[in-house]
Amino acid sequence: MASSVDEQVLRAAKEIVVKFIETGRVSPTAFPEVFNAVYTTIFEAVHRPREAADDASNDAV
């Protein structure tokens, strides 16, 4: 069974890609490829160790 966080990552990725399709930025035929990229990005951001997240936010300043 997937954790609540994993379910939220899945839901967020789906909503983002659907919004891209609705706005015409992504073709529906590209859904699998784009979904995989968006899901992976969100998953890695959520599961990144806290120290790495703090370092990334300090680099942005």
Stockholm file with secondary structure:
# STOCKHOLM 1.0

chainA/1-61         MASSVDEQVLRAAKEIVVKFIETGRVSPTAFPEVFNAVYTTIFEAVHRPREAADDASNDAV
#=GR chainA/1-61 SS CCCHHHHHHHHHHHHHHHHHHHTTSSCGGGHHHHHHHHHHHHHHHHHSCHHHHHHHHHHHC
#=GC SS_cons        CCCHHHHHHHHHHHHHHHHHHHTTSSCGGGHHHHHHHHHHHHHHHHHSCHHHHHHHHHHHC
//
